[in-house]
Amino acid sequence: MVLKDYAIDQVSFQVREAHDFSWLKDLGYVFKVFDEQDSGNICFGVERDGKRKFVKYAGAKPQDYLGDAKMAVKRLKDAVPLYEELAHRNLIQYLDDFETKEGQVIVFDWFEGECLHPHWAYPPPQKYTHPESPYFKYRHLPLRKRLASFDAILTFHVFMESRGYVAIDLYDGSILYDFETGITKVCDIDFYNKGPVLNTIGEEFWGSTRSKSPEEFEKGQLINHQSNAYTLGALAYSIFGGETDRSLENWEAGEELYSVAKKATERNRSDRFSSIHRLKEEWDRRNPYL
């Protein structure tokens, strides 16, 4: 397949088919592009009058997206009320949304954080070994800073849960960390939904195999708050442990917190925490820095 090349201001990128990006000019100078996405979205950093914004767009066909562009547009359009209803200090800030001739745009405030799973720049194994990889740098932060970061993630999801939602497609690629300020934000809730959610897909249900709960691999299963407790426990192993190697030997945050992560990721959901709220309560109770 011959890809279509585009150069706009400071960036260049490729898409599968010719597309109208002229609407970008009204948003400002384009200084960054994130085009290697399999979600169907292509994202931009834009700046006008010293103010930076993050722009998420669906409607084109990014080079790594094999799905239907119309479905990507619908998903992004459906995500707009999520960012409005779940507005929180630990979530990137929604500013605006609008339609173009061929797609859907959501505009966010720019956050100077780095994604913990930048597969486009540091594909595994570089993600784990390259000294400039955000994940590598994050894992080498002092324990206290990582605990504070994980607390921000838990706090947002307790809030989300209180609003009746469940998290779908939550993994380290959903997390931004600012190494200058120590601030953590969740950056992608496009697939979150009122719960519980039925898995109508099976093994290919949205999410990373590193963090999905067992029921997110099985068609016909319900995804609920206990499923989210599992995913957050799996994320804890990514932040403090051996990721998919969930042994105590690879855990860096002490046996007390290890026991919480272990309970959260029990295969049988009835053996897990009943909610994210309960998970956070127990995590906080055993956190040596609280």
Secondary structure by P-SEA (a helix, b strand, c coil): cbbbbbbccccccccccccccccccccccccccccccccccccbbbbcccbbbbbbbcccccccccccaaaaaaaaaaaaaaaaaaccccccccccccccccbbbbbbcccccccccccccccccccccccccaaaaaaaccaaaaaaaaaaaaaaaaaaaaacccccccccccbbbcccccccccccccccccccccccccccccccccccccccccccccccaaaaaaaaaaaaaaacccccccccccccccaaaaaaaaaaaccccccccccaaaaaaaaaaacccc
